[in-house]
Structure formats: structure tokens, C-alpha cells
Amino acid sequence: MIIYKNVSMAYPGSGKVLDKLNFEIEDGEFFVMVGPSGSGKTTSLKLMNRLIEQTEGDILFRGKKIKDYPLRQLRLNMGYVLQQIALFPNLTVAENIALIPEMKKMDKREISQRTDRLLDQVGLDPKKYRKRLPKDLSGGEKQRIGILRAIAGDPEVLLMDEPFSALDPISKAQLQDLIKKIHQDYKITTVFVTHDMDEALKLADRICIMKEGKVVQIASPKEMIENPENTFVREFFNQEKELKNE
């Protein structure tokens, strides 16, 4: 579905941030990009919906270069969830969820029914939550609404940039389970960025591990555990475990 062909990214005066990335994300896949800070994970993700644009190479979406899509059309087809929960503070929960469906000119009754159905699915009673403002929600509840807003318009791709890293461990575990279930139910191609190897192992169909702007290994969680590509991959696993146990 998404193909990177010799994709590089450089900023003036700071050298290459990404160096000749070549990989393919399959239709319906849960693809997790993991690596230490500065490895290029978030930059790689932002290229997909053209928040930034590569300096070399091409990214294809369904066989067509993403730069050839109208920008609005491309972004309406890609849900986006950030660590910083960016709900509109003056809009209610229902209004936040309805934003993309309304931009796509969906039927108002269908939007309302879909909003209630989605709220139910994430354990938030529509009668209690529809009219609440973001300031009345907990961090975990805000992130649930952020996810619903991203998927309410039936995107083909869901981009998630370290969405749970600011949450407490219980909320984080609950939302990991939730996003896994949403992926199973809706089969949205999901690209998920994290620095947490345990999170990657829990969620991914395939993991792409990065270092210094390059892809080191792409494999299933099982294959990566059993056959790490090199010492860096093996040590990255071990460092994560040691940090968790401290």
C-alpha cells in the first residue's frame, strides 16, 4: 500500500536525517517503527501525509506518488494521532469526532450514529460523554477521543506518533489493547511510532527498527526476537528490558 523508494531527508546545515529508506507497508498491516531518539521514526511518519517532504526518492500510496495527490484528499484519507492530544477545546466530544466525517460530506444522521457507536466501542457512554468538553476528560479519555476522531472518517491509513507515551502505565496498557482491537475490527493500515520495544512487540504485525536515519531490520516480532539482525538490535531489546526492570 505504501512504498518507500530510496527516500532521504536532509535539512540545510544538519546533514541527512533519513538515508535511502526502502520498504513497503502492506494493506491492512499494523506496522510499528521503533528506535532510539533521533533515529528518524517521526520524520519517516510525517512524510506519509506530507507534513514534511523528502529531499530525495519517492513515496507511493496505492501505486501513485503521494506528491501527485491533492494535499487535502491525501490527509483526509489518513487519520493522525499524536502524543500531544490535540482536541479542539471549544468543541464537544461529539463535535470533535464529527470533524472529518463532516469535511467528507457524510450524512449528518450517519455521523451521529457513528459517533455513538464509536464511543460505545471504547467504553465511553455516549449519553455521558457526547456533550463534554475536552477540559472535562482525563488524559486517557482525551486520547480515546483523539483515536475516534482519527478513524471516524473511514481513513485508509492511521498514523500514530508515540500516542501513549505520556500516559500512566494502566491507561497505556488499556489503550494498547484498544488500538489492537480497533485494528482487528476495522483493518485500517496502521503505522505506529514508538521508542518502546515492548509496545512494538505487543502491537506489531511487523517491526521496523531504525538507527541514525536508516532501517536496520524489518521483521515480525517473533522473527526479530529469535533472529536479531545484529548487535544493535539485540542490545536495543536488552536495554529496554533493563530500563523496565529498574
Secondary structure as the mmCIF struct_conf table of DSSP 4:
data_model
#
loop_
_struct_conf.conf_type_id
_struct_conf.id
_struct_conf.beg_label_comp_id
_struct_conf.beg_label_asym_id
_struct_conf.beg_label_seq_id
_struct_conf.end_label_comp_id
_struct_conf.end_label_asym_id
_struct_conf.end_label_seq_id
STRN STRN1 ILE A 2 TYR A 11
TURN_TY1_P TURN_TY1_P1 PRO A 12 SER A 14
STRN STRN2 GLY A 15 ILE A 25
HELX_LH_PP_P HELX_LH_PP_P1 GLU A 26 GLU A 26
TURN_TY1_P TURN_TY1_P2 ASP A 27 GLY A 28
STRN STRN3 PHE A 30 VAL A 34
BEND BEND1 PRO A 36 PRO A 36
TURN_TY1_P TURN_TY1_P3 SER A 37 GLY A 38
BEND BEND2 SER A 39 GLY A 40
HELX_RH_AL_P HELX_RH_AL_P1 LYS A 41 MET A 48
TURN_TY1_P TURN_TY1_P4 ASN A 49 ARG A 50
BEND BEND3 LEU A 51 ILE A 52
BEND BEND4 THR A 55 THR A 55
STRN STRN4 GLU A 56 PHE A 61
TURN_TY1_P TURN_TY1_P5 ARG A 62 GLY A 63
STRN STRN5 LYS A 64 LYS A 65
HELX_RH_3T_P HELX_RH_3T_P1 ILE A 66 ASP A 68
BEND BEND5 TYR A 69 TYR A 69
HELX_RH_AL_P HELX_RH_AL_P2 LEU A 71 LEU A 76
TURN_TY1_P TURN_TY1_P6 ASN A 77 ASN A 77
STRN STRN6 MET A 78 LEU A 82
BEND BEND6 GLN A 83 GLN A 84
TURN_TY1_P TURN_TY1_P7 PRO A 89 ASN A 90
BEND BEND7 LEU A 91 LEU A 91
HELX_RH_AL_P HELX_RH_AL_P3 VAL A 93 MET A 103
TURN_TY1_P TURN_TY1_P8 LYS A 104 LYS A 105
HELX_RH_AL_P HELX_RH_AL_P4 LYS A 108 GLN A 121
TURN_TY1_P TURN_TY1_P9 VAL A 122 GLY A 123
HELX_RH_AL_P HELX_RH_AL_P5 PRO A 126 TYR A 129
TURN_TY1_P TURN_TY1_P10 ARG A 130 LYS A 131
HELX_RH_3T_P HELX_RH_3T_P2 PRO A 134 ASP A 136
BEND BEND8 LEU A 137 LEU A 137
HELX_RH_AL_P HELX_RH_AL_P6 GLY A 139 ILE A 151
TURN_TY1_P TURN_TY1_P11 ALA A 152 GLY A 153
BEND BEND9 GLU A 156 GLU A 156
STRN STRN7 VAL A 157 ASP A 161
BEND BEND10 GLU A 162 GLU A 162
TURN_TY1_P TURN_TY1_P12 PRO A 163 ALA A 166
BEND BEND11 LEU A 167 LEU A 167
HELX_RH_AL_P HELX_RH_AL_P7 PRO A 169 TYR A 186
STRN STRN8 THR A 189 THR A 194
BEND BEND12 HIS A 195 HIS A 195
HELX_RH_AL_P HELX_RH_AL_P8 MET A 197 LEU A 203
BEND BEND13 ASP A 205 ASP A 205
STRN STRN9 ARG A 206 LYS A 211
TURN_TY1_P TURN_TY1_P13 GLU A 212 GLY A 213
STRN STRN10 LYS A 214 ALA A 219
HELX_RH_AL_P HELX_RH_AL_P9 PRO A 221 GLU A 226
BEND BEND14 ASN A 227 ASN A 227
BEND BEND15 GLU A 229 ASN A 230
HELX_RH_AL_P HELX_RH_AL_P10 THR A 231 ASN A 245
#
